[in-house]
Amino acid sequence: MQCESSEPSKTWLGTGISELCKGKGRWSFSVNPINISKYHAVLFNLPVTLKEPPKPHRSSDPHHWDDDHVHMPYSEKSLFPITENGKDVIKLRWDIIRENLSKPISNTSELDAAIRSYNSSLPKFTALHHFLEEVAEEEESEYFFTNILPKIIKLALKLPELIPGSLPLLKKGHNRSVSLSQLQIASLLANGFLCTFPWRKEVACTYPGVNFVRLFSAHDRPERQTCVDEKLKCIVHYFKRVTSTSPVGVVTFERKFIPKSSMPRWDTLRNNIANSKVYINSSGTIEDDGLGFLQVDFANRNVGGGVLGYGCVQEEIRFIICPELIVSRLFVEQLGDQEAVIVTGVERFSNYSGYGESFQWKGNVIDDTPHDEYGRRRTSICIIDATHFNKPKDQFHPSAMLRELNKAYVGFHSREKVNLAPVATGNWGCGAFRGNSSLKTVLQLMACCAAERDMVYYSFGNEELRDEFYEMYLFLINNNIIISQLWRFLSGFVSTGAPEKNLYPFIQQAYFDSKKQPSIKSFFFPKKEVTVKNVLSSKKFQDKPSTSSSKVKSSKSDSELKMEEGYDSYEDVIPATPPSFKLKKKVKKDPQLTNEEILERLPKANVADLIDEIDGGIINNGKERVNEETLLSSIDKLSRKNKNSKSSEDMDIDLLFSK
């Protein structure tokens, strides 16, 4: 008896990964370089050897306490009021931090008290107490206080040594980058874990911060209590790793901004959708299977979202398994509509399962992603925030679609012009933000095409979306649809009032309808019946010089002629019920008038109204023409003749009207 194959069924459609990589592998795509400039702050010395952590760069004039740089807790301007010997005094915050963290800390109460000594007005650390006293085993809790926590404190107190220079803020409306070593990031996060960064009321709404206060106190929602505990496991595991063996790589954070005036004109963009290849898989995830590609983070406008709180969906999970991403919350200001952040080089430390309330830490991960020539792992993450829609129907309005298109384009666009990695993405903004997955697939495809990238799409188990999106993609490429056409189709959907699920069928029908629309040319001169002789004898061509040949040459190529013949403008469509009007007398040409003045004096008449007037109201010497055919009836008779024949004169008409 022959055994059946146990090979798993194919879960993907489109172009294979190997072909997308052009047979060179996932790590062959171009990377943005690290170039020290006023737009790119590099806080370590180049080159990076990967044999040891790179040496910190020492600035000649460091800024630790101004509006353009991170306020460092060790700054001489970082002060804190305390009561000493019965008197209120102001001391350097860093002195208080070193003094209280250098004391023995053996339980959560002592850790809580140490943190409050230099950071007042904090909520109760109920989640931290619950995790270390009830979730962790007794020996695990003891190991944390005797081994891991002292190393975290030591790493945090090395901050002035590891980052002696200035850490710039990546502000709104500016293209700026900052590169940090992994060890520098670990020290910043250790300070965040110990809540040493001063709270600044004036920037609290736009810079989310890295102090772990909200995570330590996230205990008011019982349904999220488990996932908060699991996130704390990921954090503790990260610190166990980086304090045992110092990481040697570097990470770049790039804020990208494109003003509206420099955005693509989606209504005129002629990029063919077929230029971008597509791979769609109902299985797999972006972080597991999108290796080597530009991986999209479904972000909140405050980067990281609820990673240091109750949040535990796509963005928060990515930040918690790659904790180096969390440090971006310290210096990346809230994202605007034309902005994105690209992070290159982060390392993954944890495995996981589940999503949301079912999230669980699943142990250690050894990230074997290769490094680029600058010492960064070849992991690039595109942080773009989708719009939250209270009313899902609103997302189909052109203004809402334009915002999403521009946002995706900023994230996908690159200064590099060749060998760009595909975009690995999925149902962007389709969860709590209530986005429509069918619409987001098309918008992201358009952004990929405009940015000249291929697309790798993970539908997160949705096989129906995978199949429908691929069928839609095949329709677009088989009909050579360009971006401007697709934008026009999308813009018309909201006016129909059709259900959201009908978006793909509507696009297809809109394309077919656009091909059926009659133009002025096809209405007056059906190609298969009108001859050159008739046209040349018409009023329109009486003043044109005659030619000895019936052939009329065109300076345009065959491809241009075909393009014009296939173009149907909605502006060319004759209204079905034109208003009635009376014919006005012709304006005689005054040789002294300019062409523009003549046009202004001509009667403003609709072509269809003229036809109706000719057909029904022409008077000849006071008598109606009763025996002559009307213009419309003649055209109708012409259109009924054999459509399979085409004379050489008909070909001339095509050339004539293509001018």
Beta strands, then each sheet from edge to edge (+ up, - down):
strand 1: 12-14
strand 2: 40-42
strand 3: 79-84
strand 4: 87-92
strand 5: 176-181
strand 6: 250-257
strand 7: 278-281
strand 8: 294-299
strand 9: 339-344
strand 10: 350-353
strand 11: 360-364
strand 12: 380-385
strand 13: 423-425
strand 14: 455-458
strand 15: 619-620
strand 16: 623-624
sheet 1: 1+ 7- 14- 13- 8- 12- 9+ 6- 5+ 2+
sheet 2: 3+ 4-
sheet 3: 10+ 11-
sheet 4: 15+ 16-
end
